Amino acid sequence: MKLRAFIFDADSTVRQLLTAIFKRRGYDVHAYSHAFACQDCRGLNCADLIICDLVLRYGSGVDFIMAQREIGCKNSNLALTAGSWHEPDRDAARQIGCQTFTKPFPISELENWLDEVEKNIDPARELSDYFQTHTAVPADPSGEMRAEEG
């Protein structure tokens, strides 16, 4: 089974760059302009890793990850990106188990993190496809949902 990554970032250039990096590594990539809430993970992870921008249209990446945890998300391969970090945000991200990257980050920094993460992914794991068969609920009130796979 291919590795699967979710990317949540409003910046199309960032989404395109991350998509290219992950695809080059063999990932099935799902990139979105904003985060959405998975309502029922059925006990399975939806992705092998999730990378999200700290600044979302309606809230923060930290709030999004915390909300996902509250509904049962157990994904442990999480990263948040930001153009700049205030220490309380970086501390909060780390407390919920997120790797943090400051934009623009060196690609090698991301690649090194991926090398470590991939060592711990069970090739026989099962991933949920619930997000593909059900309408995703936007994590913000805009109601906008656009998958931008490239």
C-alpha positions as CSV (number, residue, x, y, z in Angstrom):
1,M,0.0,0.0,0.0
2,K,1.3,3.5,-0.9
3,L,1.9,5.9,1.9
4,R,-0.8,8.6,2.2
5,A,-0.3,12.2,3.1
6,F,-2.8,15.0,3.7
7,I,-1.7,18.6,3.2
8,F,-3.7,21.5,4.4
9,D,-2.4,24.9,3.3
10,A,-4.1,28.0,1.8
11,D,-1.0,28.8,-0.3
12,S,-1.2,27.0,-3.6
13,T,2.6,27.2,-4.1
14,V,3.2,25.5,-0.8
15,R,0.6,22.8,-1.6
16,Q,2.2,22.2,-5.0
17,L,5.7,22.0,-3.6
18,L,4.7,19.6,-0.8
19,T,2.7,17.5,-3.2
20,A,5.7,17.2,-5.6
21,I,8.0,16.2,-2.7
22,F,5.6,13.6,-1.4
23,K,4.7,12.2,-4.8
24,R,8.4,11.8,-5.6
25,R,8.6,9.7,-2.4
26,G,5.8,7.5,-3.6
27,Y,2.9,9.0,-1.6
28,D,-0.8,9.1,-2.4
29,V,-1.2,12.8,-1.8
30,H,-4.4,14.7,-0.9
31,A,-3.9,18.5,-0.8
32,Y,-6.5,21.0,0.3
33,S,-6.7,24.7,0.6
34,H,-8.0,24.4,4.1
35,A,-8.5,21.8,6.8
36,F,-11.6,19.7,7.1
37,A,-12.9,17.7,10.0
38,C,-13.0,13.9,9.7
39,Q,-16.1,12.9,11.5
40,D,-15.6,9.2,11.8
41,C,-12.2,7.6,11.5
42,R,-13.6,4.2,12.4
43,G,-10.6,3.5,14.5
44,L,-8.2,3.8,11.6
45,N,-5.9,6.6,10.5
46,C,-7.0,8.4,7.3
47,A,-3.4,9.1,6.4
48,D,0.2,8.1,7.3
49,L,0.9,11.7,8.0
50,I,-0.7,15.1,8.0
51,I,1.0,18.4,7.4
52,C,-0.9,21.6,8.1
53,D,-0.3,25.3,8.1
54,L,-0.4,27.0,11.5
55,V,-2.6,29.8,10.2
56,L,-5.9,28.6,8.8
57,R,-8.7,30.7,7.4
58,Y,-10.8,30.3,10.6
59,G,-8.6,29.2,13.4
60,S,-5.2,27.6,13.8
61,G,-3.5,24.4,12.8
62,V,-3.0,23.7,16.6
63,D,-6.8,24.1,17.1
64,F,-7.5,21.8,14.1
65,I,-5.2,19.0,15.4
66,M,-6.6,19.3,18.9
67,A,-10.2,19.1,17.5
68,Q,-9.2,16.0,15.5
69,R,-7.7,14.4,18.7
70,E,-11.0,15.1,20.5
71,I,-12.9,13.0,17.9
72,G,-10.5,10.1,18.1
73,C,-7.7,10.9,15.5
74,K,-4.7,8.8,16.5
75,N,-2.3,9.9,13.8
76,S,1.1,10.4,15.3
77,N,2.9,11.7,12.2
78,L,1.9,15.4,12.3
79,A,3.6,18.5,11.2
80,L,2.7,22.2,11.4
81,T,4.3,24.9,9.2
82,A,4.4,28.6,9.7
83,G,6.0,31.7,8.3
84,S,7.0,32.7,11.8
85,W,6.4,31.2,15.2
86,H,5.5,32.7,18.5
87,E,6.8,30.5,21.3
88,P,3.3,29.8,22.8
89,D,2.2,28.4,19.4
90,R,5.4,26.4,18.9
91,D,5.1,25.0,22.4
92,A,1.4,24.1,21.9
93,A,2.3,22.4,18.6
94,R,5.0,20.3,20.3
95,Q,2.8,19.5,23.2
96,I,0.2,17.8,20.9
97,G,3.0,15.9,19.1
98,C,3.6,18.0,16.0
99,Q,6.9,18.5,14.2
100,T,7.3,22.2,13.4
101,F,8.8,23.8,10.3
102,T,9.4,27.5,9.7
103,K,8.7,28.6,6.1
104,P,10.7,28.7,4.0
105,F,12.2,25.5,5.3
106,P,15.0,23.6,3.7
107,I,13.6,20.6,1.8
108,S,16.3,18.5,3.4
109,E,14.8,19.3,6.8
110,L,11.4,17.9,5.7
111,E,13.1,15.0,4.0
112,N,15.0,14.1,7.2
113,W,11.7,14.2,9.2
114,L,10.1,12.0,6.5
115,D,13.0,9.5,6.7
116,E,12.4,9.1,10.4
117,V,8.6,9.0,10.2
118,E,8.6,6.4,7.4
119,K,10.8,4.0,9.5
120,N,7.9,3.6,11.9
121,I,5.0,3.1,9.4
122,D,3.8,-0.5,9.3
123,P,3.6,-1.6,5.6
124,A,0.7,-3.8,6.6
125,R,-1.3,-1.0,8.2
126,E,-4.9,-0.3,7.2
127,L,-6.0,3.2,6.3
128,S,-9.5,4.5,6.4
129,D,-11.0,5.7,3.1
130,Y,-14.0,7.3,4.9
131,F,-12.9,10.7,3.7
132,Q,-13.2,9.5,0.1
133,T,-16.7,8.2,0.3
134,H,-18.3,10.8,2.6
135,T,-18.6,14.5,2.3
136,A,-15.9,16.1,4.4
137,V,-17.1,18.7,6.9
138,P,-15.1,21.9,6.6
139,A,-13.2,22.8,9.7
140,D,-14.2,26.4,9.0
141,P,-17.6,28.1,8.3
142,S,-16.8,28.9,4.7
143,G,-18.2,25.6,3.5
144,E,-15.6,25.5,0.8
145,M,-14.1,22.1,0.0
146,R,-11.7,21.7,-2.9
147,A,-9.3,18.9,-3.3
148,E,-6.3,20.1,-5.3
149,E,-4.3,17.0,-6.1
150,G,-1.6,17.5,-8.5
